[in-house]
Amino acid sequence: MLAAPKEALMTRLDDAARTTFLTDHPEWTLDGESIARTFAFTDFNEAMGFVTRVAIAAEVADHHPDIDIRWNTVSIVLSTHSESALTERDTNLAAQFDSFA
């Protein structure tokens, strides 16, 4: 997957784009200018494997989520802090994270 130019990814998502994302990814919830999801795994080892994949994808995208690890659950919050907004950078990473679970 080729990355879109950063300018395109930094555009604040409008209501229609937010609704489309949430319809396509119902496990994610919207909280203001952030999206969040908690992933559940069999055990700590599986959860940490997921976090490693998330960390690599985030580093490649140069866009880093808030991550909370609790034994077999991983909670992730995404927002583009530099824009104080939810952007395509967030939803693109969220979709990638879904594919890792």
C-alpha angles and dihedrals in degrees: 000000000000117000118242118235111282092243091061092048094050095061113115110249114246123222093266093053091047091051092048092051093048091047091051093042106033094170090069121082129205120231110176106293095351138077122210140188137173117215120202123208138182095255146340094279092056091046091052092049088055091048090052091055090047091050093051093048091047092050092049089050091043087227118113127201129209106255128195117187121198111174100281100003129077120194118198130191121189128193134142098244094185088061096035084228148094108260140173088268087068098045093044091055092044090055090050091050090051089056091055095054 
